Amino acid sequence: MSQIFISYSHQDKNYAHKLQEHLLKKGFEAWVDDRLEYGSLWVEEIERRLRSCQAFILLESPASKESKWVKKELLLAIKLNKPILPIVLSGEPRLEIIDLQCFDAANSRLPNKVFFQHLRQLIPIKSVDDVNSGEKEGITVQVSGDVTGNIVIGSGNTLSSAQTSSKKQVISEKTKILGEIKIWKEKVQIEAGKLWHKLFVSHYAKSSANKFPTVHFHFLRLKWAAFFLGIMIITTIGAAAFFYITPPITRFVRLSPSGNADGLYIDEKGITMSLIPGGYFTMGSEQGNNDETPVHVEKILFNYYMDVYEVSNAAYSKCADAGACSAPSRVSSSTQAFYYNNPTYKDYPVVNVTWEQAKAYCAWRGARLPTEAEWEHAARGTDARRYPWGNSPAPNEDLANYARGDTSAVWMFSRGKSPYGLFNMAGNVWEWVADWYANYPGNPSPSAEMKTRVIRGGSWQSGEETLRASYRLWKAPETALNAIGFRCARPAP
């Protein structure tokens, strides 16, 4: 049985096949449902594959969000507590997976190595890259070409070689053979299922010319199906009435039980914000720079909301299109000549904007830039943690985008979220806040007060030290760089 179930929309089938072939080459068994003929066994086969898989890969795109079958497969995977690995081809992740680590696959590229490391932790398996030399019992396959000797396919998914004169070429041949064998294995399983279908249940199936899936239930199943269909219709009508009758300002959505924040708030521009409760928190650090001292207790008087994600290119362009915001000073990023208003990077943070431009955008949304105290409180919570994710582990490529070549999508690095569910409070881009830069009260050191604005959070080009939640930096308010962005805040009703 396949180890990995790939859930996808029909529009993304080319990428699904590309991913499946790559997984096969790495020694995994991945299954997609396009080889099935619609009929009475179609649903049963999907459910059987999903229940037996060790990992569930969701190919996320606008088309998959609209697919009823992808939704059903995802809900069943959640119900069965299957490990879910979302790969985002385009658009933003759906709410059901907002707490999960998402992997970027824009432009149909394969996920990064972190994805395959996670997969290998879920499914311990040796790939052809981990092959050790030495003979193992198995099937001997004669290799033609420049490589002399045999390749032996051992137990499980391990390959080994004997009597080879070119290790590099042998590994290449092993990869090809392993992939072909597993593809034929899948074909045999499907053909066996078709034969069983024809011999024993053909009298239940309709003509295969029917292009729509035909699922046959006995009478009891039919009654239950009608019951649940009625419940779904009532629920859908109720949800539609709620969103059309209730003003946008009151759309308040609770996080899943695993979330740490009290709730999510969706403002009238469709931007998701997280509730940050007011109260006392520790600000500053004795282990940082001088301007982070003295450590003191700050009080946030009121509850407030802050954007879950940094402001994206797509969100900012709506303000510019409405005439309320001016365009960024440059359309490029560090590595991309066409970055702003490029659909490929619509979910990436807007950069090259000044403090005034950031302020104007937030005002357009009926919001404002967060104060420096609000920003640090949202980043570290009430336990004075060193980083948004805690005091440990130290920053790594699974937690934040730093010391790299450019920005990443605003919804990436979910493992590095703050206590209130905010993404990229460490790394990706520096973020403008409302305050002028000044020393904390009680710090006698001179500073360039009332001339520069504070930026927080570190960026893609920063070092590890800048990712601390208490780290401070400043820039002139007219500065517009490809490593500075922002997010907005607003008082809670």
N, C-alpha and C positions, 0 to 999 in steps of 0.2 A: 504494500500500500504506500502511496506517495506520502512523503514527510511534510510537504508544503502545499497548502491550498492557495491559489492565486485568484482573488476576486477582482473582477474588472468589468467595465462596460464594453459592449461590442465595438464601440468606436475606438477603444484603446487596445484592440486585440493584437495589433502588430507589436506594440511594446510588450504586451504580455508574453508573446512568443519569444521575443528577444530576451526578456528576462529569464524565461524558462530555459532557453538554450544555455544562457550564461550560468545558471544555477546547476544545470546538468554537468557542465564542464568543470564546475567546482566540486562535484561529487554529491550534490543534493538531488533528491527526487522531487520535482515540482509538477503539479497537476493543474491543467486548465480544462474547461468543460466544452470547448468548441468542437471536439470530435464526437460528441454524443448526438445521436439522432433524437429529436423530440418524440416523446411517446410516454407510455405509462411508467417507464423506469427512470425517466429523466430527473424528476425531483428526488426520488429515492437514491439515485446514484450520487447526486450532489450532496445530499445529507450524509450519506455513508462516507464519502470522501472527507467532508468537513469534520465529522465526528472523529475520524481516525487520524487526522493530520496532527503534526507536532507544532506547526506554526502557520499563522494565517496572514498572508500578505494582501493588503488592500491597495489597489491602484486608484488613487484619489484624483478626480478631475471633475469638472462641471457635469460631464456626461454620466460619470459613475454616481454622482449625487442624485441624479434624476432616475437612475436605474432602480426599479423596484426589486429586482433580484439581488443586486449588490446590497441594498438595504437589508433584505431578509438574511442574506449570508452573513453580513456584519452582526446583526442582532443575535443570530444563532451562535456565532463565534464568541460574542460577549457572554451569552448565557452559559456556554460550555467552558468559559474561562480559558479560551485559547490565547496564547501569546499573539498579539496583533502588531504587525509592523507596517505602518502606512507609508507608502511611497507617493509623494505628491508630484503629479505630472504638471498640473496647472491649477490655478485658483487657490483658495484658502481651505484648510481642513475643516470638515464638518464638526459640529459641536460634540458628537459622541466620542471623538478621538482627540479632543483638545488637550487632554492631560497626557497623551502619549508622545513618545519620541517620533517625530516625523522626519522623513528623509527626502531631500530635494532631488528631483529628477527632471528639472526643466530642460527643454530642448531635447527630450527623449534620451538623455544620457543615463547611464546606469548609476545606481546609488554609490556613495563613497565607501571606503573600506570599513568604516565604523558599522555600517549596515551588515556587512558580511561577518564582522566580528560578533555582533549581537546574534546573528543567525547561527553561527557556529557554537555559541554558548548554549543556545536552545537545543541545537541538534549536533551533539559531538560527532564529528565525522572527519575522516582523513580525506583530503582532496589530493589531486595529482601533484599539487605543489608540496605536499608533505610526504611524498613517497620516499621510502628508504630502499636502497639497493639490497638485493638478496632474493633468493627464490622462494615462492610460496606456492602451495598447491592450488590449482585452479585450471582455467582454460588457457591453452597455449594458442596464441594467434601469430601466424607468420607475417612479418612486416616486409613489404617490398620497398624498393627505393634505395637510398643511400645508407640506411641503417641496417646493419647485419645482426643476426641473432633473433631471439624470440622475445615477446612481451607476455608476461603471465598475469592474468587477472586473478587476484587472490580472493580470500573470503571478504564478505562485506563489500565495501566500496574502495578497498585499498588496491593500488596497482604496484607491481614491482617488476623489475627487469633483470634479465640474465643474459650474458654473452653479448652485451651491446658495446658498440664502438663509439657512439655519440650520445651522451646522456641527454643533451638538450633536444636532439631530434626525437629520441625515444619518448620523452615526456610529451612532446607535441603529438606524436602518434597515439600515445595512451589517451590523451585528452579526446582526440577524435573518436577512437574506438569506444571509450566509455560512453560518450554522448550518443553514439549510434546504437549501442546495445540497449541503453535505457529508453531511447525513443522506440525501438522495436518492442521492448518489454511493455511499454504503454499501449502500443498498437495491439499486441496479443491480448492484453487484458480487455481492451475495448471490444475487439472482435469476439472474444469469448462471451462478453456480456450481450452482444448483439445476437449470437447464436442461441443463448439461453432464452432471450426474449422471444425469438421466433418460434422455438420449440414448445415453450410452456405458457407464454402469456400473449401470444399473437391475437387470440380472440378478444382480448380486452382493448387492443390498440386500434386507433383509427388509421386511415391511410397515411403513409409517410409523406404524401404530397402536401398534407396540411402544414402550412408554414408556421402555424402557431403551436406552442407547446400544449399537448393534450394530457391532462392529469385525471386519471380515473379513480374515484373513491367509491367504496361500497356505501350503502345507504346511511350508516351511522356517521361516517366521515363527512358525507354531504351535509347532514344536519349541522354538524359542528362548524363546517366551513361557512354555511349560511349565517350561523350565529356570530362568528368572529367578523364576517364581512359587515354585518349590521353594526357591530361595535366600532369598527374602523370608520364607517361612514359618519356615525354620530360624533366620534372624536374629531374627525376632520372638519365637520361643519362647525363644531364648537371652537376649535382652534382658529379657524378662519374668522369667525365672528369676533373672537377676542382681539385679534390683531387689526381688524378693520374698525371696530368700535372704539377700542382703547387707544388713547393718544400715544405716540411713540415715547413720550417722556416717561411713561409708566411701565414700559416693557422691562420687566425684571425677571431674570432667569436664575434659578438656583444651580450651583455647581453640583457635580456628582459627589457622592459621599466621600470619594477619595480626595476631593479638592480641599485646600486650606482656606480659601477665601469664603466670605459669607455669601457672595453672589456676584453675578455678572449683570451689567446694565448696558443696554443698547441705546445709544442716543439717537436723535432725530436724523442724523446723517448716516446711521447704520454702523457706527463704530462701537466696538465692544470695549467696555470699561469694567474695572474690578473695584469692588467696595473696599476701602481701606478704613478701618475703624480708628476714630480719634483716641487720644490717650497719651500716656507717657512712653518714651523710648530713650535709649542711650544714643547720643550723637557724638561722633568723633572717635579717635583712637590714640592710645599712647604708643602703639607699635608702628605708627605711620609717620607722615611728614609733620613738620612743626605746625603747619596751618590746620591740622586736624585736632589740635589741642587748644584748650583743655577739654578732656572728655566731660560732657555735661548731660544733664537730663532735660530733654525738650518735652513740651506738652503741645499736642495737636488738639485744639479745642473742639473741632467738629469732625464728624465722619466726612469722607470725601471719596470721589471716584478718580481713578487714573487709568489711562489707556493700557489695555493688556499688551498691545504691540506698539512698537515704534511707528510713527506716521509713515505710511508707505507712499511710493510714487503715485499709485492709483488714487489714494485718498487725497493727496495734496493736489493732484491735477484737477480734481472736481472743484476744488476751491478756486484754482486758477481759471478754469473754464467759466466759473460763475462770476469772474471779475473781482472777487474779493481778495485774491492773493496774486502776487507777482510771481513769475516763473523763476526757478532757480537760476543762479548766475551762470551756470554751465550745465549742459545736458549730459556730460560724461561722468564716469566714475574713475576709480584708479586704473582699471583694466579695460573698461568698455567705453568706446567712443560715443555710442548711442545708448544711454542708460535711462534717463528720464523720458517718460512717454513711450518707452519701448515695452510692448506687451510682455516680452519675456521677463522683464524686471519689475512688473507692476506690483508685486508683493515684496519688493525690496525697499529698504528705508530711503526716504527722500534725503538727499544731501545737497551741499552747496547752497544752503539757505542761511540767512542772517538771523540774529535774535529777533529783529523786528518782523521778519517774514514768518518766523515761527509763532510769534505773538499774534499776528494777523490771522493766521490759519486757525489757531485755537479760538479766537474771538468769533470767527465765522461759524464755528460749531457751538457757540454759546458756552465755551469753556475758557481756559486760561493756561498759561504755563505753570507747572507746579513750583512751589517754593522749594528752596534747597532742603529745608527740614522735611517737607512732605516727601520729596524724592528719596531721601535717605531712609525715612521711616518705611516707605513702600518697598525699598530694596532689602532691608535687613530685619524688619519686624521689631519685636520687643525683646529679643534675646541677645542683642548686640553681636550678632554673627559677623564673621569676617567677610563672607561672600553671600550673594543672594541665596545660594543653595545650602549654606551652612559654614561651619568652620573648616570642614574637610569634605571631600578630598581637595587637594590643590587643583587649580585650573587645568583643564585638559581639553582636547578637541571635541570631547563629547558633551562638554558643559557650556562652552562659550566660543565665539568667533573672535580670536585675537591672534596677533603675530602672524597674520596671513596676508593675502594679496588684495582682498576686496571685501565688499559687504556680502551678506547672505540674506535669505528670505526672513522676514520679521517673525515668522512662526517657527523657525528652527530653534534647536537647543532647548527643548522642553525640559530636559533633565536639569538645566541650570536656572529654572524659574525661581522667583522670589517667594517668600512665605504667602504672599497674596495672589500668586498665580501669574505674575507679570513676566513676560519673556524678555530676554536680552537686556536685563538691567546691568549686566556685566558684558562688555564687548559689543561687537557689531558697529555701532556708532556712538560717539559722545553725544550727550543730550543737553540742550539748553535748558536752564531753569530760570525762574523769575528774578533771582537775587543778583544785586551787585556783589562783586567779590570783596570780602573784608575778613579780617581775622575774627575768630570767635571772641566774645566778651571774656576778658581775663587773660588774653594772649597779648603781651606787650610788644611783640615783634612788629616792625613797620610793614605796611602792605599798600599796594596801589588801590586804595579804596575809592569807590564810586567812579571808576574809570573802565573797569572790565566786568563782564558778566561770567557767572559760574557755569561750567559744563561738568557733567558727571557721567560715570559709568565705563570709561575706557572705550576702545574701538578695535576694529579689525587690524589696525597697524600698531596697537599698543602692546606693551609688555605685560607680564603677569601681575606686576605690582599695581597697575592701574585698575585692576578688576575688583579690588577691595571696595566694599560698599561705602566706606568712609572717605575714599580718595577724592581730592578736590583738584580742579584745574580751572583756568580762567582764559578767556579770549575777549578781544574787543568786540562789542556788539555788532559791528559792521562786518565781522569776519564771516566768510562763507567757504567752507572746506569740504572735501569729499569724505571726511571722516566725522562730520558733525551733522546730527539730525536732532530729533526731539520727539516728545510725546506730550499729551495734554492732560489736564486735571480739571475737576469741577466739584463744587460742594454737593454733598448728598442731600436730597430733598428732606 
